[in-house]
Amino acid sequence: MTGSMARSSAPAIVADGLAAAYRDRLIWRDATFRVNTGEFVAVLGPNGSGKSTLLRLLLGLLPPAAGSLQVLGERPHRGNADIGYVPQRRNIDRDLPVRGRDFVHLGIDGDRWGVAVGNAANNHQRVDQAIRSVQAEAYADRPIGRLSGGEQQRLLLAQALAGKPQMLLLDEPLASLDLRNQIVIAELVAELARANGLTVLLIAHDINPLLPVVDRVLYVAHGGVAIGKPAEVITTEQLSRLYDAPIEVLHDSHGHMFVVGLEAESAHHDA
């Protein structure tokens, strides 16, 4: 993925011998990898392999069980305003009276995942800018519960962007969306990363909408973590071994890659 902003070669994430445990269960260990500033990385792995646990480590919500981890040049800590986080999307009450615009504002006023910063006028400008960046102006003043899944997902992205982060961590933002909206959101995230120099880690179960836009793929499986470029690591043999199930990687006449069988082998929740 080429960017409109210069990409630094300095790593945004540095993991050395990292191990993760959740509820006294060791999930993976000996993970050593780097994610460079401005990279868009898809995170794949079977259900329960520890993909969401990786995000918890990066957010400082969970301590490493072993090894070291640096995020944006420092040890992970809670409430890092330089990280925008979009958790797994849950059903929003259809009768919730909160406007989309006010929902986005929660990203910077400290009531949700954001941190209170700046004055009111500046915050309103940041909300407006975040809404424009995800092209949600047409419905930002409507109740968020009445919006479609794709529209809600755009506003969740806007909420994460309102705090002006350097990194985005997205936990299954494509789940429960139809194929068209999966492609639209994947392309939108890629464009936001390019335009703002953001480092992005996006957990997904279906890699197909992401193949044209991601820089690398990070696998979490079999108690370990591995990372590589899509063309190098997305193969029939690799994915079948990763998921312990028959997965086929196909190429069309234009060289485009498609993965068949992956979605059926994956659930929409993770450890």
N, C-alpha and C positions, 0 to 999 in steps of 0.2 A: 504494500500500500504506500503510495507516494503522498507526501503531505505538502500543504501550502505554507506551513511554518517549518522552520529549520528544526530538525530533530537532533537532540543531544544524544551522544553515545553513552552518557552516564546512565547507569542502571537505576530504574525507578524502584525495582525490587531485587534484593539480593538475599537468597536463601542458601545456607551452608549447613549440610547435615541435619536439616530440619525434620522434626518428628511432630506428629499431631495426635492427640488423644482426646476423646470426648466421652464423658461419663465413665472414666476409668478404663476405657477401651482404646488400645493403641490402634490407630486407623492407618497411618502410613509413617514411614521413617526414611532417614538417609536421603532426604530430598535436597539436591543442590542444583539451583538454576538461577538465571538472571532474566529479568524483563526490562528492556531498555525504555527510556523515556519516549513517549509517543507511539509505542507499539500497541496494536490491537490484537489481543490474545483471546482465543476461544478456549474455554475450559471444558473438557469432556471426561466422561467416566461413567461406569455403571452406577446404578442406584446404590447408595450407601457407601460409596468409595471415599467420600470425604471432600467433595467439591465445595460445598457450603462451609465446611470446617476450614478450608483454606481461606475463604473470605473472612471468617471470624478471626483468624490469626492476623490477617492483614489489617483488620479494623481494631485490633487490640482488645477484642472481646474475649479472647481465649489465649492463654500463654502457650508458647511452644513447650512440648514435652521434652525436647532435646534440640540441640543445635542453635543456630543464630538466624535472625531475620531482621533485615533493614528495609524500611518502606520510606521512600522519598528522603533518604539520607539519615533516618533516625529509627529508633526502636518503635514498633507499633504502640499506639496508645489510644484510648477511648476518646471520642469527640474530636478527632483530627479534622479540622475544617478544610484541609487540602484534599480530602477524599470525599467524593460524592457516592452515595450508596443507594442502590435500588434493590430492596428485598424482594423475595418471591411475592408476586402479586396475589392478594387475597380478594375475595369478593367484596365489593364496596356496596353498602346498603343503597338500594335504588332510591330510597327516600331521604338520603343524607342531603341536607340543605346547603352544604358547603360548596361555594363556587369553585370552579377549577382554578381560578386566579388565587383565591385564598388558600387553596390546598398547596399551590406552588410556594406561597409565602411562608408556609410552615417550614420550608427548607432552610430559612435563614433567621427565623425569629426564636429558635431554641425550643419550640414546642414539640418537635418531632425528632428528626435525625440531625438537624442543623445546629449551628451555634449562633447566638445573637451577635450581630456585627452591624456597625454603621448606624446612620440616622434613618428616620422613616422615609424621607424623600429618596435617599440613595437606595434603600431597600426596595421601594416601589419601582425604581428604574431597573434594578437587577431582576425583579420578577418579570417586568415587561420584556426585558432582553431575553430572559430564559424562555419565555413563552414564544417569542418570535423565533428563537433558535430552533425550536422543535415544530414550528409552523402550526401552532395551536391557537392562533388569535381568534379564529372564527367561532370557537366554542369555549373560550377561557372564562366567559362570564355565565356559563350555564352550570347547573348543579352537577357535580362530578358523578353522582350516582346514576344520572340519566345518560351518561356518555357510553359509547361503545368501548369494547376492550382495547382496541387500538388507540382510541382517543385518550383513554385513561392512562395507557402506557406512555404516551407522549408527555402527559402532564407529570407522571412520575419521574421521567427523565428531566423535565424542566425543573422539578423540585430539587433533584440532585445537582443540577447545573447552577441553580440560583446562588449557591454559596461560592461560586468561582473556584471549583476544585482543580487540582492538577491531575487527579486520577479518578476514574469511574470504576466501581465494582458493581456488576449487574448480575443478580441471581435469577436466572431463568426469565428474562424479560420477554422471550418469545413464546413461553408456555401459554396454552389456551387461545392463541391467536390463529386465525386462518393463514394459509400459505402466503396470500398476498400481503397481509399485514406483517407477517414474519419478515418477508423480504424488505418491505418498506422500513420497518424499525431497524433492521440490520444495516441497511444503507444509510439511514439517518444517523445511527451511532457512529458509523465510519466517517461520515462527513463532519460530525461534531468533533471527532478525534482529530481529523486533519486540520480543521479550521482553528482549533484551540490548542493544539499540541498536547492533547490529553493521552495519558496511558489508560488503556481499557482492558479489564478482565471481564469476560462475559461467559457465564455458565450456560450451557445449552445441551439439549439431548439430541436435537436434529442439527447436524452440521451443515446441511445443504444450503440453507439461506445465507450462511456465513462464509462459505468457501470463496466467493469472489472478493471479499472485503477484508478478511483477517490476515495478519502478518504471520502469526504462528499459532500452533495448537498445543495446549498443555494437557497431557493425559494424567488422570489420577486413577490408578487401578492397581490391584494386586499388592497393596501395601506400599506403593511407591509412586513417584512423580517423574514424568519425562516430558520434554518439550522439543518441538521442531517445526519446520515449515510444512504447510499442508501437503505440498507435492512430495515431500520426503517421507512423511510419516502416515499419511492417510492412504493405506493400502488394504487390500482384502485380507491379507495375512495378519497385518498389525491389528486391525479393528476386530477381526474374528477372535484373535487371542485376547484382546483387551476386554471384550464383552463375553467371552466364552460362549459364543453363539455364531451362527453363520451370517456374516455381513459381507456384502459384495460392493466393491468400488468399480463404477463404470465410467467410461469416457465416451463422449459423443464425437461426431466428425469434426467439431471445432476445438476439440481438446478440453472441453468443459468436464469437470468431475462431478459425479453424483454418487451418493452413498445409499444403498438399498438395504433395508432391514434394520437400520439402527434405531428408528423411532419405536418400533415394536418391542425392542429389547430394553427400552428405558422407561423408567417411571418419572413422574414430575416432582418428586421430592427426594431429598438427599440428607445425609448426615451432616 
